[in-house]
Amino acid sequence: MARQAAFGRLIILPTLAILFIFRFLPMLQAIYLSFTRYDLVHAPRFIGVANFIDLMRDPLFLNAVRVSFTYVTCSVIPVLPLSLGLAILFNRSLVLKNMLRSAVFMPVVMPAVVMAVVWTFMYEQDGVINTILGWLNIDPVPWLRSSATALWAVILIGIWRATPYYMVIFLAGLQAIPGDYYAAARIDGANAWQVFRHITLPLIRPTTLLVIVMNVIVAIKVFAVPTIMTQGGPADSTRVLPLFIYQTAFEFFDMGHAAAMSVFLFAAVMAFSFIQVRIFTQREDSQ
């Protein structure tokens, strides 16, 4: 047993080393740089919490937080019912179900860069979307050239791409529910809504927690789509926090503020995940 345990530890050592070098070490370095003034030329100079205080007074940072919050809220909330609805649909016997499921899943396997370029052409003045609106006698919309519509155009892409991915997770959760529960409910005379409310929803609560946490984490880290499509414009309307961190670090060469924003982003994700786990755990304990 001791030899097997030692052999097991030896096997995972390379993986742990990779995680430490490429994940935990940069994380610790970012935390250190958040307390310094560093411009990639001169040596880091410790300044305490000055970077965090500056962020609270920086209108560009506050705007990036607002944009990220809007993106996360408006892209995560619609994904939950859409992905769950598709999962319920594909959990039934359908004609050409596998083909339809593969077609719906296509946005997930499409590279983000390719997806952003394709949607940019679709959002053009004479693109596919405005052409369809023209058929309906609706004036063309300047999707990516107006601060009123640019963020919503990016949010639509996030919903379109995330929905099929979380559909698969919900589908796995639905298929793990024993069929005996549904059979017993039908014998008792429960209708479709009662079955969904009292059997399906409670039994997929762990899956729902996983989807919410994963969806928020992915949404709050969105970078490629707004960078390629709008570069944060127009008028900073699509400058999400990860994009602002990148610009601050590698365009403005202010690594201290960029690291402080990264720490803020990490803390926000951890706080949200902790709150969600606590809420779902309390609900489970109360039942």
VEXTOR-646983 format. One record per atom (N, C-alpha, C): z, x, y. Coordinates in pm, whole numbers, plus 50000, padded with zeros to 5 digits. Atoms other than C-alpha are relative to their C-alpha. Last residue first. Layout:
BEGIN
     zz     xx     yy
      Z      X      Y
...
//
This chain:
BEGIN
     zz     xx     yy
  50056  50099  50090
  50233  46408  52058
  50064  50008  49862
  49953  50133  49965
  50437  46581  52326
  49950  49892  49905
  49859  50013  50035
  50396  46922  52162
  50051  49858  50028
  49988  50000  50146
  50014  46897  52165
  50145  49977  49959
  50053  50126  50050
  50014  46793  52529
  50013  49991  49849
  49902  50105  49970
  50244  47082  52618
  49953  49864  49951
  49887  49983  50092
  50012  47326  52439
  50106  49892  50023
  50038  50051  50131
  49705  47188  52620
  50114  50014  49900
  50022  50145  49991
  49869  47232  52960
  49967  49943  49863
  49871  50068  49987
  50008  47577  52877
  49983  49849  50001
  49932  49991  50129
  49673  47703  52749
  50134  49927  50005
  50067  50090  50094
  49500  47574  53062
  50068  50002  49863
  49967  50138  49965
  49756  47737  53291
  49937  49903  49901
  49861  50026  50036
  49729  48073  53112
  50038  49854  50028
  49991  50007  50145
  49349  48069  53128
  50142  49968  49956
  50061  50125  50046
  49355  47984  53499
  50013  49985  49849
  49913  50110  49960
  49603  48262  53576
  49943  49867  49952
  49882  50000  50087
  49405  48517  53374
  50092  49883  50033
  50041  50042  50134
  49080  48426  53548
  50120  49992  49907
  50034  50142  49995
  49241  48442  53893
  49960  49948  49863
  49876  50076  49993
  49410  48776  53816
  49972  49850  50002
  49934  49991  50130
  49079  48928  53706
  50128  49916  49998
  50079  50081  50093
  48905  48805  54021
  50063  49999  49862
  49979  50140  49964
  49182  48944  54243
  49926  49908  49903
  49865  50033  50047
  49168  49276  54059
  50032  49855  50030
  50007  50008  50146
  48792  49286  54111
  50136  49964  49941
  50062  50129  50034
  48837  49204  54480
  49989  49981  49850
  49900  50103  49971
  49081  49495  54513
  49945  49861  49969
  49902  50000  50110
  48831  49722  54336
  50108  49894  50023
  50066  50055  50119
  48558  49622  54581
  50096  49995  49882
  50005  50145  49986
  48794  49678  54875
  49934  49935  49879
  49864  50051  49994
  48872  50030  54756
  50003  49848  50010
  49950  50022  50134
  48516  50107  54650
  50141  49944  50000
  49857  50022  49976
  48375  50061  54998
  50063  49965  49865
  49925  49882  50047
  48028  50210  54959
  50149  49990  50034
  49913  49963  49888
  47866  49927  55166
  50087  50121  49967
  50082  50007  49880
  47572  49892  54926
  50080  50041  50124
  50119  49915  50013
  47728  50004  54598
  49900  49986  50115
  49983  49870  50066
  48088  49884  54618
  49878  50089  50016
  49896  49923  49933
  48074  49601  54872
  50012  50140  49943
  50052  49957  49871
  47742  49477  54737
  50102  50085  50075
  50106  49900  50021
  47872  49471  54379
  49948  50052  50135
  49934  49878  50049
  48193  49293  54479
  49897  50111  49982
  49939  49937  49883
  47992  49043  54684
  50073  50128  49961
  50107  49940  49921
  47775  48970  54379
  50056  50070  50123
  50050  49879  50068
  48084  48918  54163
  49887  50069  50076
  49908  49887  49992
  48233  48687  54432
  49951  50123  49923
  49881  50018  50082
  47937  48454  54471
  50082  50128  50000
  49935  49871  50025
  47695  48497  54758
  50132  49976  49927
  49994  49975  50144
  47497  48176  54721
  50063  50136  49967
  49964  50124  50069
  47542  48029  55071
  50008  50017  49849
  49888  49976  50091
  47556  48374  55233
  50039  49876  49919
  49875  50012  49923
  47326  48252  55513
  50122  50008  49910
  50003  49975  49855
  47037  48212  55270
  50134  49974  50066
  50039  50085  49888
  47133  48403  55078
  49959  49862  49954
  49885  50048  49926
  47329  48589  54811
  49969  49908  50115
  49927  49884  49948
  47039  48794  54681
  50120  49958  50086
  49972  50017  49857
  46856  48459  54641
  50063  50122  50066
  50067  50112  49935
  46688  48445  54299
  50020  49998  50151
  50145  49995  50012
  46764  48783  54145
  49933  49894  50085
  50050  49872  49950
  47123  48818  54264
  49848  50004  50000
  50004  49999  49854
  47203  48448  54226
  49947  50132  50058
  50084  50107  49946
  47088  48455  53859
  50002  49998  50153
  50143  49972  50007
  47225  48795  53757
  49917  49894  50071
  50048  49892  49914
  47584  48758  53878
  49847  50007  50004
  50145  50011  49981
  47786  48478  53725
  49953  50104  50101
  50061  49867  50002
  48137  48607  53643
  49850  49995  50024
  49941  49923  49890
  48320  48288  53748
  49942  50141  50006
  50048  50047  49871
  48084  48084  53533
  50053  50085  50115
  50142  49967  49986
  48143  48288  53218
  49949  49960  50138
  50012  49854  49994
  48521  48275  53257
  49856  50042  50020
  49951  49955  49869
  48517  47904  53343
  49983  50151  50013
  50095  50042  49897
  48297  47820  53044
  50043  50048  50138
  50121  49917  50007
  48507  48025  52804
  49903  49967  50111
  49964  49864  49962
  48831  47859  52917
  49877  50091  50000
  49963  49995  49858
  48687  47508  52913
  50026  50144  50044
  50120  50018  49918
  48507  47552  52580
  50033  50012  50148
  50084  49882  50010
  48812  47697  52406
  49878  49990  50090
  49933  49892  49928
  49035  47419  52536
  49915  50126  49997
  50017  50028  49858
  48783  47159  52418
  50066  50108  50085
  50137  49962  49966
  48775  47318  52073
  49973  49978  50148
  50008  49853  49997
  49155  47300  52054
  49859  50049  50036
  49930  49946  49883
  49135  46931  52163
  50001  50154  50000
  50079  49890  49943
  48869  46849  51901
  50067  50059  50124
  50023  49896  50100
  49110  46648  51684
  49913  50114  50052
  49880  49922  50033
  49251  46446  51975
  49973  50116  49905
  49945  49924  49887
  48904  46354  52108
  50127  50076  49965
  50083  49885  49963
  48749  46257  51774
  50064  50084  50110
  50020  49904  50110
  49025  46040  51630
  49926  50124  50049
  49877  49977  50076
  49186  45811  51891
  49984  50099  49885
  49882  49974  49918
  48922  45805  52165
  50120  50044  49917
  50019  49881  49916
  48606  45846  51958
  50129  50035  50074
  50009  49883  50089
  48719  45604  51687
  49989  50128  50082
  49866  49976  50051
  48829  45352  51951
  50002  50121  49907
  49919  49942  49893
  48495  45384  52129
  50141  50033  49953
  50043  49862  49974
  48295  45334  51806
  50086  50067  50108
  50137  49987  49951
  48490  45025  51696
  49971  50145  50036
  50013  49932  49870
  48800  45027  51478
  49853  50007  50041
  50073  50080  49902
  48807  44764  51201
  49986  50064  50136
  49903  50071  49916
  49079  44915  50981
  49933  49920  50111
  49936  50102  50083
  48814  45004  50720
  50099  49917  50082
  50095  50110  50017
  48614  45179  50992
  50058  49889  49913
  50009  50074  49874
  48918  45384  51089
  49903  49883  49987
  49880  50083  49987
  48982  45484  50727
  49997  49918  50127
  50008  50108  50099
  48622  45601  50688
  50120  49907  50009
  50094  50099  49951
  48642  45797  51011
  49987  49882  49904
  49942  50064  49882
  48956  45977  50902
  49909  49889  50053
  49907  50106  50043
  48815  46041  50556
  50062  49928  50118
  50064  50130  49994
  48522  46228  50711
  50091  49886  49958
  50023  50064  50131
  48743  46529  50774
  49941  49860  50016
  49914  50119  50013
  48692  46680  51124
  49973  49935  49863
  49875  49962  50067
  48543  47031  51092
  50096  49882  49983
  50025  49991  50143
  48193  46899  51169
  50123  50043  49922
  50021  50134  50055
  48309  46786  51510
  49982  50005  49848
  49873  50073  50001
  48452  47128  51596
  49989  49861  49941
  49917  49941  50105
  48133  47306  51489
  50135  49929  49992
  50056  50045  50127
  47931  47065  51700
  50079  50056  49883
  49951  50135  50025
  48158  47130  51997
  49951  49947  49865
  49857  49988  50025
  48084  47501  51968
  50061  49863  49972
  49984  49943  50134
  47710  47436  51932
  50149  50013  49965
  50032  50105  50095
  47712  47207  52236
  50022  50049  49857
  49874  50066  50033
  47890  47485  52422
  49979  49878  49912
  49911  49904  50064
  47573  47693  52405
  50131  49934  49958
  50028  49985  50144
  47344  47397  52469
  50092  50098  49929
  49982  50122  50080
  47522  47308  52797
  49966  50020  49853
  49871  50004  50070
  47555  47659  52941
  50012  49882  49905
  49985  49893  50099
  47189  47721  53030
  50128  49987  49919
  50110  50004  50097
  47106  47393  53203
  50017  50105  49890
  49977  50115  50089
  47444  47379  53375
  49897  49997  49889
  49882  49972  50080
  47402  47731  53514
  50032  49888  49903
  50040  49906  50104
  47047  47652  53624
  50119  50034  49910
  50081  50073  50098
  47165  47343  53810
  49957  50092  49886
  49908  50074  50087
  47435  47550  53981
  49924  49926  49892
  49942  49902  50093
  47170  47789  54116
  50096  49931  49903
  50108  49957  50089
  46975  47501  54269
  50051  50099  49898
  50018  50106  50099
  47297  47355  54405
  49887  50033  49904
  49891  49992  50097
  47372  47687  54575
  49985  49895  49892
  50013  49880  50083
  47030  47696  54740
  50108  50007  49893
  50046  50029  50137
  47031  47334  54861
  50001  50121  49908
  49947  50128  50048
  47216  47324  55194
  49965  49974  49854
  49861  49982  50041
  47165  47693  55269
  50061  49872  49947
  49907  50074  49917
  46791  47632  55269
  50142  50020  49949
  50013  49953  49862
  46528  47872  55141
  50092  49927  50096
  49937  49868  49986
  46604  47847  54770
  49994  50053  50142
  49885  49977  50088
  46540  47474  54721
  50073  50130  50029
  49992  49853  49995
  46314  47406  55020
  50121  50051  49920
  49866  49952  49963
  46260  47046  54904
  49999  50152  50003
  49955  49876  50064
  45911  46894  54900
  50134  50046  50055
  50041  49879  49930
  45891  46534  55030
  50050  50124  49927
  49884  49935  49938
  45937  46258  54773
  49953  50130  50064
  50006  50022  49854
  45640  46031  54690
  50125  50051  50070
  49908  50111  49972
  45734  46028  54318
  50007  49968  50149
  50049  50116  50076
  45431  46242  54228
  50084  49875  50027
  50116  50054  49929
  45540  46473  54509
  49940  49881  49929
  49948  50083  49891
  45879  46515  54342
  49887  49937  50081
  49952  50124  50061
  45697  46633  54029
  50058  49907  50106
  50118  50075  50041
  45507  46887  54238
  50039  49867  49937
  50049  50070  49882
  45832  46992  54405
  49872  49923  49970
  49902  50102  49960
  45979  47071  54063
  49952  49923  50121
  50002  50115  50089
  45669  47249  53929
  50092  49888  50050
  49963  49982  50139
  45624  47483  54221
  50003  49868  49923
  50103  50066  50080
  45432  47434  54546
  50028  50016  49850
  50047  50116  49924
  45728  47507  54772
  49896  49920  49923
  50086  49969  49886
  45877  47737  54508
  49951  49870  50067
  49941  50049  49876
  46164  47615  54287
  49913  50027  50123
  49992  50145  50007
  45965  47650  53964
  50054  49940  50129
  50135  50055  49983
  45868  48006  54058
  50002  49846  49997
  50040  49971  49861
  46234  48094  54106
  49862  49946  50028
  49949  50106  49914
  46317  47914  53780
  49967  50025  50147
  50074  50124  50029
  46088  48149  53588
  50045  49887  50091
  50135  49987  49945
  46232  48459  53757
  49921  49871  49980
  49992  50005  49854
  46592  48352  53693
  49862  50008  50063
  49968  50137  49959
  46522  48271  53327
  50002  49988  50152
  50121  50080  50020
  46353  48606  53271
  50022  49858  50049
  50098  49954  49901
  46648  48789  53424
  49873  49917  49989
  49966  50054  49868
  46903  48581  53230
  49897  50041  50105
  49931  49903  49914
  46737  48655  52897
  50020  49945  50141
  50089  49945  49899
  46644  48337  52703
  50076  50100  50087
  50056  49874  50048
  46860  48292  52394
  49906  50063  50102
  49893  49904  50028
  47080  48028  52558
  49943  50136  49963
  49950  49935  49878
  46792  47838  52720
  50105  50106  49975
  50086  49895  49946
  46633  47785  52373
  50052  50064  50129
  49925  49874  49993
  46926  47588  52225
  49919  50112  50066
  49893  50014  49901
  46769  47248  52302
  50072  50133  50021
  50063  50012  49868
  46452  47348  52118
  50105  49991  50110
  50051  49868  49962
  46649  47471  51817
  49937  49997  50138
  49884  49918  49967
  46845  47146  51803
  49956  50140  50041
  49950  50041  49869
  46524  46945  51822
  50118  50087  50043
  50099  49958  49900
  46372  47140  51534
  50047  49966  50141
  49994  49854  49986
  46687  47109  51324
  49902  50050  50105
  49878  49957  49932
  46714  46734  51390
  50003  50151  50022
  50029  49868  49942
  46351  46658  51303
  50121  50055  50075
  50129  49949  50044
  46447  46292  51245
  49972  50131  50074
  50113  50023  49912
  46814  46245  51315
  49873  50054  49937
  50126  49981  50072
  47124  46209  51098
  49885  49961  50093
  50048  50113  50078
  47424  46241  51326
  49869  50037  49931
  49914  50009  50118
  47606  46552  51445
  49959  49883  49910
  50055  49917  50107
  47313  46615  51677
  50089  50004  49877
  50135  50045  50037
  47411  46321  51897
  49945  50078  49882
  49985  50127  50073
  47783  46401  51895
  49864  49950  49953
  49941  49967  50130
  47703  46762  51991
  50018  49874  49915
  50105  49945  50086
  47467  46644  52265
  50054  50033  49862
  50093  50107  50034
  47742  46424  52410
  49887  50048  49911
  49936  50084  50101
  47997  46705  52389
  49907  49886  49959
  49998  49926  50127
  47762  46943  52569
  50064  49919  49890
  50136  49981  50048
  47687  46691  52843
  49998  50070  49865
  50056  50122  50061
  48046  46571  52880
  49860  50018  49945
  49913  50056  50105
  48182  46927  52919
  49945  49871  49941
  50033  49943  50131
  47888  47082  53107
  50083  49936  49889
  50107  50076  50069
  47925  46844  53403
  49970  50052  49860
  49967  50139  50025
  48272  46987  53492
  49886  49923  49933
  49917  50016  50120
  48185  47355  53450
  50021  49853  49967
  50077  49967  50120
  47891  47382  53690
  50080  49977  49872
  50115  50090  50015
  48038  47198  53989
  49913  50034  49880
  49962  50141  50013
  48380  47359  53962
  49881  49911  49968
  49925  50020  50124
  48261  47712  53890
  50032  49853  49980
  50090  49980  50115
  47993  47710  54161
  50073  49970  49869
  50094  50112  50006
  48222  47558  54421
  49909  50011  49879
  49923  50118  50041
  48497  47809  54343
  49910  49878  49988
  49972  49988  50144
  48246  48095  54356
  50077  49879  49950
  50125  50020  50072
  48117  47977  54694
  50022  50007  49849
  50036  50141  49989
  48469  47942  54832
  49872  49970  49921
  49907  50074  50085
  48570  48285  54703
  49966  49852  50001
  50040  49974  50138
  48255  48436  54857
  50091  49928  49901
  50120  50079  50027
  48337  48265  55188
  49952  50020  49856
  49956  50139  50013
  48690  48406  55181
  49880  49909  49972
  49932  50015  50129
  48547  48752  55115
  50043  49855  49978
  50102  49987  50104
  48300  48723  55403
  50062  49985  49861
  50071  50127  50017
  48571  48586  55634
  49891  50007  49893
  50145  49977  49998
  48790  48893  55573
  49926  49868  49979
  50048  50020  49863
  49152  48828  55670
  49849  50011  50011
  49955  50131  49956
  49287  48776  55316
  49954  49968  50142
  50081  50103  50065
  49074  49069  55206
  50039  49861  50049
  50129  50011  49931
  49234  49298  55462
  49914  49889  49941
  49973  50067  49873
  49580  49226  55319
  49870  49981  50077
  49976  50142  50030
  49454  49310  54969
  50028  49922  50128
  50126  50063  50039
  49306  49638  55091
  50017  49851  49974
  50080  50029  49880
  49625  49730  55277
  49868  49932  49965
  50061  50133  50016
  49835  49696  54960
  49912  49963  50120
  49916  50113  50037
  49918  50065  54941
  49922  49871  49984
  49967  50076  49880
  49698  50310  55132
  50086  49877  49967
  49911  50113  50027
  49642  50588  54876
  50040  49932  50130
  49877  49982  49923
  49346  50809  54965
  50086  49875  49985
  49923  50122  49972
  49060  50842  54716
  50130  50032  50073
  49903  50029  50104
  48865  51170  54754
  50078  49872  50035
  49872  49933  49985
  48571  51164  54991
  50095  49957  49889
  50029  49866  49948
  48217  51073  54895
  50129  50080  50011
  50087  49928  50095
  48237  50759  54679
  49964  50140  50047
  50138  50029  49961
  48388  50568  54978
  49897  50073  49914
  50090  49912  50073
  48750  50541  54863
  49857  49959  50031
  50122  50007  49921
  49049  50395  55045
  49906  50105  49943
  50048  49881  49930
  49320  50339  54788
  49884  49967  50092
  49894  49957  49908
  49538  50067  54636
  49960  50124  50080
  49973  50112  49910
  49245  49888  54470
  50109  50033  50101
  50087  49991  49883
  49139  50227  54331
  50026  49886  50098
  49958  49887  49915
  49441  50229  54097
  49918  50005  50128
  49871  50037  49941
  49366  49880  53963
  50050  50111  50092
  50027  50098  49894
  49003  49981  53915
  50129  49956  50068
  50052  49926  49886
  49113  50292  53723
  49969  49905  50116
  49888  49931  49937
  49330  50083  53493
  49954  50077  50124
  49915  50102  49941
  49037  49852  53420
  50119  50064  50073
  50056  50045  49872
  48804  50148  53373
  50084  49892  50068
  49993  49890  49904
  49049  50287  53112
  49934  49963  50133
  49866  49990  49942
  49095  49951  52935
  50010  50112  50104
  49943  50125  49950
  48729  49870  52877
  50132  50023  50072
  50096  50077  49923
  48497  50168  52815
  50054  49867  50053
  50080  49919  49908
  48740  50437  52701
  49915  49912  50092
  49915  49934  49901
  49010  50214  52549
  49917  50073  50104
  49941  50099  49912
  48765  49980  52377
  50085  50065  50109
  50108  50051  49915
  48565  50272  52239
  50055  49897  50099
  50035  49895  49904
  48882  50441  52111
  49891  49953  50096
  49895  49996  49898
  49002  50117  51951
  49970  50105  50107
  50014  50120  49918
  48668  50082  51772
  50104  49997  50112
  50118  49988  49911
  48680  50442  51654
  49981  49880  50091
  49979  49904  49891
  49044  50398  51532
  49875  50017  50088
  50008  50066  49869
  48970  50079  51334
  50020  50097  50117
  50129  50066  49980
  48881  50264  51013
  49988  49941  50140
  50102  49898  49976
  49175  50503  51031
  49865  49937  50029
  49983  49951  49863
  49420  50215  51069
  49893  50103  50036
  50040  50106  49907
  49278  50055  50755
  50013  50043  50145
  50148  50004  50000
  49299  50383  50563
  49949  49893  50096
  50046  49883  49925
  49666  50422  50665
  49847  50002  50008
  49970  50023  49859
  49740  50067  50550
  49951  50115  50087
  50092  50101  49952
  49561  50127  50220
  50022  49971  50148
  50131  49936  49986
  49751  50453  50167
  49897  49900  50054
  49995  49911  49883
  50083  50282  50239
  49865  50066  50024
  50000  50083  49879
  50000  50000  50000
  50000  50086  50126
//
